[in-house]
């Protein structure tokens, strides 16, 4: 048993480091009596604030696998310098999920990176890391296969690191994303990453063609897989990336993704979506041509788009309206 009287102000640095290792062994032991556990915790309380970093690091290494550790001791180790905190943060299980999330704001980026690489990370902790961490922390988080790629996590990553190729490409290397997230990503990442997404998510394989051709089919397919309420946001994102091409609009109609076509026209023409749908679903060719002109769609494709629209809108428009439109 470690006696408290062994620890005095006259102990050398190496003596205190040795005591720290013995304290850790005791706190990790499964057959420790309450009295022995309390004695070890008292010593840990002294050692955790030792002036010598080496002593504190020895304590951190020794207690990192302890199942029961006083929270004040654990918190002090976690918030110490990186050489002390990181070995402990990598494996300790003494914190609840709520405590982990609260603790993150007090950690350095290096310590957060250590947390991001842990073998067990809850969805809430992952989101908190993505929200507070820098590029390196976020990349480590995304490369950790223990992390579940929830939609909230991916949205935080995309929002905070939209301009970071290294982060977004790390996200692209995962094959467990929701298709809605893939749709947001494919217009933001490098061509190589776009091709990876196309292959990983079984999108049309056109690797022998130009990336723009493969991307067009991929973008339309993703539009068809996402909820309709996301189409306007998706079309807006594509517009910012100069991706709302005539070819993409025509393909959307050919594939029957009418709501996405309508959202795209609304974005390009700056006409309210409700007015667009009134024309596309029940209107005639003349009103459509006016919208297409405002959307800067070349006139030589207006008739082609009208023909495709008549087919694409059949499931959406009433039989009475279809007859009237055809007669017009």
Protein Blocks (a to p, Z undefined) as FASTA:
>chain_A
ZZfklpcfkbcfklmmmmmmmmmmmmmpmkbcfklmmmmmmmmmmmmmcfblklmmmmmm
mmmmpfbdcfklmmmmmmmcfklmmmmmmmpckbcfklmmmmmmmpcfklmmmmmmpmbd
cfklmmmmmmmmcfklmmmmmmmmkbccdfklmmmmmmmmmmlmklmmmmmmpckbcfkl
mmmmmmmmcfklmmmmmmmnopacfkkbcfklmmmmmmmmmmmmpcfklmmmmmmmmmmn
opacfklmmmmmmnopaklmmmmmmmmnopafklmmmmmmmmcfklmmmmmmmnopafkl
mmmmmmmmmmmmmmmpcfklmmmmmmZZ
